[in-house]
Amino acid sequence: MKLIIAIVQDQDVPGLLDDLTEHEYRVTKLASTGGFLKAGNTTLLIGVEDEEVEDVIGIVEDNCKTREITTSLLTVSMPGDAYMPYPLEVKVGGATLFVIDVEKHIKI
């Protein structure tokens, strides 16, 4: 058995959850926050049998697309100067997956 930890952007979650539950995968949803843009994201815990890992990865790939957004970072050129917004294009979305071996699974 494997535990898939999937970290996805909030806007990708509804479709992903629909597809996972449609394929009868059990999912635990945890709210989390990203470090780089301080944006909301969701961490999903998905327990699957070894042979189902690639199917789940495929479902995540179909639902979590990378896209570019423009955001502004605040910069300071000299001490005492005002903060100046600096536009920056960054890629967001997609997913980060961790696939972990499960030593023991107990359902009570």
C-alpha positions as YAML, in Angstrom:
chain: A
units: angstrom
residues:
- id: 1
  name: MET
  ca: [0.00, 0.00, 0.00]
- id: 2
  name: LYS
  ca: [1.06, 3.59, -0.73]
- id: 3
  name: LEU
  ca: [0.15, 6.99, 0.64]
- id: 4
  name: ILE
  ca: [0.07, 9.73, -1.98]
- id: 5
  name: ILE
  ca: [0.42, 13.24, -0.56]
- id: 6
  name: ALA
  ca: [-0.71, 15.70, -3.23]
- id: 7
  name: ILE
  ca: [-0.26, 19.44, -2.76]
- id: 8
  name: VAL
  ca: [-2.40, 21.34, -5.25]
- id: 9
  name: GLN
  ca: [-3.60, 24.91, -5.78]
- id: 10
  name: ASP
  ca: [-7.07, 25.61, -4.34]
- id: 11
  name: GLN
  ca: [-8.67, 26.34, -7.70]
- id: 12
  name: ASP
  ca: [-7.72, 22.87, -9.01]
- id: 13
  name: VAL
  ca: [-9.24, 21.01, -6.05]
- id: 14
  name: PRO
  ca: [-12.98, 20.77, -6.92]
- id: 15
  name: GLY
  ca: [-12.45, 19.01, -10.25]
- id: 16
  name: LEU
  ca: [-9.70, 16.81, -8.83]
- id: 17
  name: LEU
  ca: [-11.84, 15.70, -5.89]
- id: 18
  name: ASP
  ca: [-14.74, 14.95, -8.23]
- id: 19
  name: ASP
  ca: [-12.55, 12.77, -10.46]
- id: 20
  name: LEU
  ca: [-10.91, 10.94, -7.56]
- id: 21
  name: THR
  ca: [-14.20, 10.15, -5.86]
- id: 22
  name: GLU
  ca: [-15.76, 9.19, -9.20]
- id: 23
  name: HIS
  ca: [-13.00, 6.58, -9.53]
- id: 24
  name: GLU
  ca: [-13.76, 5.49, -5.94]
- id: 25
  name: TYR
  ca: [-10.54, 6.70, -4.34]
- id: 26
  name: ARG
  ca: [-10.86, 7.84, -0.75]
- id: 27
  name: VAL
  ca: [-9.35, 11.26, -0.12]
- id: 28
  name: THR
  ca: [-8.65, 13.32, 2.99]
- id: 29
  name: LYS
  ca: [-8.48, 17.06, 2.33]
- id: 30
  name: LEU
  ca: [-6.30, 19.37, 4.45]
- id: 31
  name: ALA
  ca: [-6.11, 23.15, 4.08]
- id: 32
  name: SER
  ca: [-2.56, 24.46, 3.78]
- id: 33
  name: THR
  ca: [-0.69, 27.58, 2.70]
- id: 34
  name: GLY
  ca: [2.19, 27.84, 0.27]
- id: 35
  name: GLY
  ca: [5.42, 29.52, 1.27]
- id: 36
  name: PHE
  ca: [6.43, 31.39, -1.90]
- id: 37
  name: LEU
  ca: [3.30, 33.39, -2.76]
- id: 38
  name: LYS
  ca: [1.55, 32.79, 0.55]
- id: 39
  name: ALA
  ca: [-1.32, 31.46, -1.56]
- id: 40
  name: GLY
  ca: [-3.87, 28.98, -0.35]
- id: 41
  name: ASN
  ca: [-3.43, 25.42, -1.44]
- id: 42
  name: THR
  ca: [-4.79, 22.06, -0.45]
- id: 43
  name: THR
  ca: [-3.00, 18.93, 0.66]
- id: 44
  name: LEU
  ca: [-4.72, 15.68, -0.22]
- id: 45
  name: LEU
  ca: [-3.94, 12.36, 1.45]
- id: 46
  name: ILE
  ca: [-4.82, 9.42, -0.79]
- id: 47
  name: GLY
  ca: [-4.27, 5.82, 0.28]
- id: 48
  name: VAL
  ca: [-4.04, 3.38, -2.63]
- id: 49
  name: GLU
  ca: [-2.79, -0.07, -3.49]
- id: 50
  name: ASP
  ca: [0.59, -0.21, -5.25]
- id: 51
  name: GLU
  ca: [-0.94, -0.93, -8.67]
- id: 52
  name: GLU
  ca: [-3.24, 2.12, -8.43]
- id: 53
  name: VAL
  ca: [-0.50, 4.74, -7.96]
- id: 54
  name: GLU
  ca: [-0.08, 5.50, -11.68]
- id: 55
  name: ASP
  ca: [-3.86, 5.84, -12.15]
- id: 56
  name: VAL
  ca: [-4.05, 8.43, -9.36]
- id: 57
  name: ILE
  ca: [-1.03, 10.30, -10.75]
- id: 58
  name: GLY
  ca: [-2.80, 10.43, -14.14]
- id: 59
  name: ILE
  ca: [-5.96, 11.85, -12.57]
- id: 60
  name: VAL
  ca: [-3.92, 14.53, -10.80]
- id: 61
  name: GLU
  ca: [-2.09, 15.42, -14.04]
- id: 62
  name: ASP
  ca: [-5.41, 15.78, -15.88]
- id: 63
  name: ASN
  ca: [-6.79, 18.20, -13.29]
- id: 64
  name: CYS
  ca: [-3.81, 20.25, -12.11]
- id: 65
  name: LYS
  ca: [-2.38, 22.39, -14.89]
- id: 66
  name: THR
  ca: [0.51, 24.81, -14.57]
- id: 67
  name: ARG
  ca: [-0.29, 28.40, -15.55]
- id: 68
  name: GLU
  ca: [1.47, 31.76, -15.41]
- id: 69
  name: ILE
  ca: [0.24, 34.70, -13.35]
- id: 70
  name: THR
  ca: [1.60, 38.18, -12.88]
- id: 71
  name: THR
  ca: [2.16, 39.25, -9.31]
- id: 72
  name: SER
  ca: [4.10, 42.08, -7.77]
- id: 73
  name: LEU
  ca: [6.92, 41.78, -5.32]
- id: 74
  name: LEU
  ca: [7.82, 44.72, -3.17]
- id: 75
  name: THR
  ca: [11.40, 45.84, -3.42]
- id: 76
  name: VAL
  ca: [13.51, 48.40, -1.60]
- id: 77
  name: SER
  ca: [16.39, 49.98, -3.46]
- id: 78
  name: MET
  ca: [17.96, 51.92, -0.57]
- id: 79
  name: PRO
  ca: [17.32, 52.11, 3.17]
- id: 80
  name: GLY
  ca: [14.60, 54.67, 3.83]
- id: 81
  name: ASP
  ca: [13.25, 54.50, 0.26]
- id: 82
  name: ALA
  ca: [9.63, 53.66, -0.38]
- id: 83
  name: TYR
  ca: [8.61, 50.18, -1.38]
- id: 84
  name: MET
  ca: [8.18, 49.88, -5.12]
- id: 85
  name: PRO
  ca: [5.97, 47.16, -6.60]
- id: 86
  name: TYR
  ca: [7.83, 45.08, -9.14]
- id: 87
  name: PRO
  ca: [5.71, 42.93, -11.51]
- id: 88
  name: LEU
  ca: [6.86, 39.36, -11.84]
- id: 89
  name: GLU
  ca: [5.48, 36.47, -13.86]
- id: 90
  name: VAL
  ca: [5.47, 33.18, -11.96]
- id: 91
  name: LYS
  ca: [4.19, 29.71, -12.71]
- id: 92
  name: VAL
  ca: [1.47, 28.42, -10.39]
- id: 93
  name: GLY
  ca: [-0.71, 25.37, -10.34]
- id: 94
  name: GLY
  ca: [0.34, 21.90, -11.16]
- id: 95
  name: ALA
  ca: [0.85, 19.58, -8.22]
- id: 96
  name: THR
  ca: [3.57, 18.28, -5.97]
- id: 97
  name: LEU
  ca: [3.22, 14.59, -5.18]
- id: 98
  name: PHE
  ca: [4.93, 12.42, -2.61]
- id: 99
  name: VAL
  ca: [4.42, 8.67, -2.82]
- id: 100
  name: ILE
  ca: [5.24, 6.95, 0.46]
- id: 101
  name: ASP
  ca: [5.28, 3.29, 1.42]
- id: 102
  name: VAL
  ca: [2.74, 2.45, 4.11]
- id: 103
  name: GLU
  ca: [4.04, -0.03, 6.64]
- id: 104
  name: LYS
  ca: [0.66, -0.73, 8.17]
- id: 105
  name: HIS
  ca: [-2.91, 0.31, 7.40]
- id: 106
  name: ILE
  ca: [-5.55, -0.04, 10.11]
- id: 107
  name: LYS
  ca: [-9.19, 0.87, 9.53]
- id: 108
  name: ILE
  ca: [-11.35, 0.79, 12.65]
...
